[in-house]
Amino acid sequence: MHDNQIFEIQLADDKKNIKMDETKEVKGKHQQMLELLDEISISGKALGIILQNTEDEQLDGRTVQVNGKKLVNFTNCSYLGLELDPRMIAGCIEATTRYGTQFASSRSYLSVTLYKEIEEQLAKIFKLPTALSQTTSLGHISNIPILVGDRDAVIMDISVHATVQEAVSLLVERGITIERIRHNRMDILEDRIKELSLTHEKIWYMADGVYSMFGDCAPLDELKMLMDTHEQFYLYIDDAHGMSWAGENGAGYVYSKMPYHPKMYFTTSLAKGFGASGGVLAFPDDTAFRRVHDFGRTFIFSTQLAPPMLGAIRASAKIHLSGEILLMQSQLQEKIKFFNQKARMLELPLLSDGITPVRFIGLGKPQVGYNMVTRLRNAGFYNSLCVYPSVSFNNTGIRVALTRHHTFDDIENLLNEIALNLPIVLKEVGSSMTEINRFFKI
């Protein structure tokens, strides 16, 4: 298969059209979606874009070897580069030596020794009662069904992370009102708060601090105003992509803007900027903390984090509670600012000017994305192609994850390569910058 082959994908869902053999029985929507995903995965694997494996015997955080080619890696979400910090590795080794590779007990009976110390460390970082979950996803599954009452209503930002949406789906069987609204539309949110407050006890808004796809942020000032104004309004916010690179003690983007609110329930991930694994649930009151920590479903029924990873978490928490975290944050933020300035100078369609390590360059049609990332790979860069169904059909783009491992030259070379190839690719595909601007409402 030629590297520059372009794959035409037509969809039936949400203004799309899947070509079907009219002589055969019409397929159900679920089957159509499976066949579409098959086509996307087969095409992406054939092009070396997705579902690849590194071939390195040892990783350096900056580059990876894929299919025999050394590539600068812009898909790594370990933003501060802590995954290779010698103190983190030593923490894993020490914990493994002392406690073994696994402690296979439910936390409802026994938690391995490190848990108590780690949750105390996390409470210092967030200045609130905190529970350590196996993953953020499992944390949501314990958290949301306990926090949301039978007479409450849930409003989700349409772009809130899929793991939050999956946990909210557990509320359906209880008949709880669930709505979705357009992304970051606080005017629509306030209208729904006023309407739903007439018939419900609490109105929960589910959002991300930093959105994982486009790298834009929740409007926290406006959300604080809504919590202050509307007695029944509560905020449930996931700051997985905001952790470590911002905030006092690396507590995250949300905490850098709104350290505490009695009606905010906060979650985050330790699997990205923190350089380890697991999820954190922070609570404004002890009752909610105790209920989730003591009898949340995944705390009871899922195996706890293994000692090696607990050792890494403890080591990272010590770094976060030291002044060193400020230097690390500053180093990364300089690279983010450089990326934004360079992208604007080259007139690339950068979707957000935010100082976040998640950057997104809009390309529009899927064919443009496949063509572009193939060219970038050939030039020595490995990038995340964001394509339907992770984004809307004509909202294909390149998501760039910036880390402290990257050099300024890496960033400049990547953006220069995109700027060089974009007009060529658009011409080949029959698209244009005007079309990209229209698709993304730039």
N, C-alpha and C positions, 0 to 999 in steps of 0.2 A: 504493500500500500504506500503510495507516494506521500511524503511528509506534508505537502500542502493541500492534500485532498480536503474538500469541504463537504460536510455532511448536512444535507437538508433534512430538517426535522419539522414536521407539521403536527400540530396538536389539536385535539378536540375540545379540551377543557379550557375555559376562560378565554374565549375569543380565538381559540386555535382549532385546527382541523387535522385529524388523523386520517390518512388515506386508508380506506378499507375496501376489500374485494366485495363488490356489491352482490356477487353470486353466492357468497357465503352468509351464514347467519350472522346478524349484527351482534358484535361482542359487547359484553358488559363494560361499564366504565372501569371497573377494577382490572379486568383483563387488558383493556387498552392501555392503562397506565403501566402495568407490568411489562408489556411489550415495548412501550416507549422507553422505559427505564433500561430494558435490555439493550435497546438500540444505542442509547446514550453511553452506557457502560462499555459495550463492545467497541464502539467507535473511539471513546476516550482512551481505553486500554491500548487499542491498536496504534493510536497516535503517540503513546507514551505520556499522556497528560494526567490520567488518573489511575488509581489502584496499582501504583508502582511500588517497588521495594528498593530500599537502599542496598548498596553492595559494599559499603565501607566496612573495613575491619575495626575502625575506630572513628568516631564522629568528632568534628571540631566545632559544631554549632553553626558554622557559616556556610559550608559546602556539603553537598552529598554527591555520591556517585550513583548514577542510574543508567542502566543499559550500557555500561562501559564508559560513560561520559561524566566528567566532573562538572557540576552545576552549582552556581550560587543559589542557595535555597531561600526563597521568600515565602514559604508556607509554614514556617515554624512559629507557633504562638507563645513560645517561652520568651517573652518580651525582654526580660532583664538578663537572659542568658544564664540563669542560675542552675540549670540542669547539669552543667559541667563544672560547677564550682567545687573545688576539692573538699570544702567543708561539708557540702551536701553528700558527696560520695562517701566521705569518711563516716558521716552520720548513718548512712545506709549500712555500711559494713559493721559498725559498732552495734547497731540495733539487731542485725542479723546474728552476730556472734552471741549476743546476750539472750535474745528471745526467739531465735529460729526464723525460719522463712514464713511461717504462718501461725496464727493463734485462732483456731477454728471454733470459736465459741460465739454465741449470740451475745450482744452487749447487754441484753436484759438480764444475763447471769453474771458474766465476767468480761471486763475490758482489760486488755493487756496493759502492763504497768505504765507505758508511755502516754496513754490517753489522758490521764488526769493532768499531767504536766503540760501537755500540748493545749488542752482546752483552756487552761489557765493562761498560757502564752497568748492564745488567740483572743481571749477576753481583754488582755492588755492592749492588743493591737486595735480592737474595735471598740473598746471601752463599754462593752455590753456583755451580758450572758451569751455565750456562744456554744453551739453544738457542732462537733466534727462528724460529717457524714462520709460514707464510702465514696460517693461522687455527688456532684451538684444535682444530677438528674434524680438520684435516689433521695437526696435531700428534699427536693420539691415534692416527691411522692409522699414523704412523711409529713411535710410541712403544711401543704395547701389543704388537704382534707381535714386537718385538725383546726387550722385557723379560720376557715370559711364556715360559717354557721348555716343552718338550714333555711333561715330567713334572709340570708345575705344575697347579694348579686355580685357577679364578676364581670368586669370589662377588661378585655385584653387588647393591647396595641397589636395591630395586625402583624407587626414585625417582631413581637416578643419571641424569644428563643423557643424552638420546637419542644425542648424539654419541659418548659413551663406549660405550654399548650397541652402536652401529653398528660401532665399531672392534673390540670384543670379538667380534662376529659373524665377523670374519676368522679367528678362531682355530678355528672349527668344523671347517674342512677338515683341520686338524691333529689332530683328535680330542681336543682338550683339554677337560677337565671344566669345565663352566660351570653355575653355579647362581644363582638369585635368592632373596633373602630379604626379609622384611617390613622396612619402613622403620625405620631406626635401632634395630633390635632386636639389641642387643649380646649378649643371652643366647643367642639363636638363632645368632648369628655364632660365638660361642665354642664352642658345641656342634659346629658344622660344622667349625671349625678342628681340634678334637680328632679328629673322625672322619676328615677328609680327610688329616690329617697322617700317618696310618698307611699311606697308599698314594701320597702325592704329595710332591714335594720342597719346593715353595713354595706357600703359600696366599695368593692375592692378593684383597684386598677393594677393590672399586671404589666410590667414594663422591664426593659433592659436599661442599665446605666449607660453602657456603650454597646451599640448594636453591632452584632458580630459580622454582618455582611458589609455594610457601607461605612462603618466606623463613625457614624454620627451618634449623638448623645441625647439622652432624655432631657427635656426642658425642666430641670430640677427647681429653678426659681418659681416657675409657674405651678409645678406640682406642690411645692411647699405652700404657696398661696391658697391652693385648692384645699389642702388639708387644714389650713388655719381657718378657712372660710366656711367649709361644710363639715359639720360635726360628724356626719355618718361616713365620710370619705376616708379610706385607708389605702396606703401604697404598699405593694409587694414588688420589690425590685431586685433584679439579678444583675450583679456587677462583675460577671465572670471575666469579661475582657477589659475591665477597668482595674483589676487587682494588681497591686505591687508597684506599678509604674507611676502612680499618683497617690496623693494623700499622705497625711501624717502616719508614720510607721508603715507606709505602703498599704494603708487600709483601702485604697482604691479611689476611682474617680468620683463615685457618689459621695463618699465621705469627705473628699476634698471640697465639695460644694455644699453639702448638707450633713454635717457630722452626726446629728441626732435629731429625731423627731419621734414623739411618743406614738404616732400612728404609722410609722414606717417599719416594715419588716424586710430585712436585708439578707440577701444570699450572695455568695460568690464562690469562685472555683480556685483551688490551689493547683490546678493542672496546667495553668498557663504562666502568667508572670511570676507566680510563686515558685515555679520550678519543681513541683512535687506532684501530688495527687490528692484527691478528696475534695469535699465541699464544706463550706462554712455557712451556718445558719445563725444569724444574730437577732436577738429579741429585745424589744424595749421593756419587757416585764418578765418577772421570774415565772409566772404561771404558765405562759405560752412556752417558755424555754423548757420547763419541767415536763409538760405534757408531750412535746415533740421528742425531747431527749429520752424520756423514760418509756414512752409507748408508741412512738411513731412507727408505722408499719415496717419500714425498711431498717430501722434501728433494731427491731425485734427479730425480723425474719431474714435479714441479709448478713453474710459474713462480714466481719469488721476489716478495716484496713490492715494489711500485713505489716509486721514489724519493720522490714526494710524501708517501706515508704513512711512509716511513722518516724523513723530516724531522720529521713530527709526533711519531713515537715518541721521537726524540732530544730534542725540546723537552720532551715530557712527562716523560721520565726525569730531565732536569735539575730540573724542578719537584719530582718525587718525592724527589730526593736533597737537596733544600733543606728548611729548617725551615718553609717556607710550607705544606707538605703537612699539617702538624699543625693549622694553623688551619682549613684546608679541611675536614679530617676532623671537627673539633669543631663547625663550623657545620652540617654535615649531620647529625651525631649529635643535635644539639639538636632538629632538625626531626623526626627519627625518634622521639625520646622524646615530643615534643609530640603526634605522630600517635597513638602508643600510648595515652597518657594520655587524649586526647580520645575515642578510639574506645571505651575502657573506660568512660569517664564516660557515653557515649551508649548503652552496653550493646550495642554492635555485635559480631557474631560474628567477632572477629579471631582468626585461627588461631594466631598466634605472637606472644609478647611480646618476641621477640629484638630487639636493637638492630641491625637490618639494614635497608637501604633497600628491600627487597622486602617488601611488606605484602599480606596476602590476607584479604579479607572473604568469608566463606562465605555462599552463597545457596541451595545445595541443588539444586533442580530446574532444568534448563536454561531452562524458561519464565520462572522468576523472574529469571534472569540477563539474558535478552533484554529483558524488560520494564524492569529496573532501569537497564541501561546506556543504553537509549533515553531514559529520563527524565533521566539524568545528562547525556547529550549535549544534550538540549533546554535544560537548565539551564546549559550552558556548559562541560562537562567531557568530555574524551576519555579513556576508560579501557580497559584490556585486559579483555575478557571471556574467562575461562578455562572452556572447555566441552569435553565429550567430543569427540574422543578424547585431548585433552591432559591431561584429568583424568578420573577415574571419572564415570559418568553423573550421579549425584546429588551430586557434589562440585563443581558449578559455583560460580564465585565471581568477584570482581573482584580482579585483581592490580594493586596500586598501586605504581608505581616513584617513589620520592622522590629529588629531586635538589636541589642547591644553588640551582638556578634558581627553585624554588618559594618562595613567601612563606608565612609562618604563616597569613595570611588565606586563601590558596589551600587549605591543608590543612583549616583549620577549616570553610570554606564547603563543601568536598567532603563532609566527614563529616557536617555538618549536613543536607546534601541527601540523603545516604544514609539517615540516621536518620529524616528526614521521610517519605521514600517507601517505606521497607521495609515497614511495616505495611500500607500501601495495596496494594503489589504482592503481598504474601503473601495478602491477602484476595482479590484478583482471581484469583490462580492457584489458590487453595484449598490453600495451604501454611501453615506456622506456624513460629515460632521453635523450638518443641519438635521439629519435623521437621528443621530445620536442625541443631540440636544432636545429634539422633540420627544424621543422615547423616555428620557430621564427628566424632562421638564426643567432643563438647565436654562 
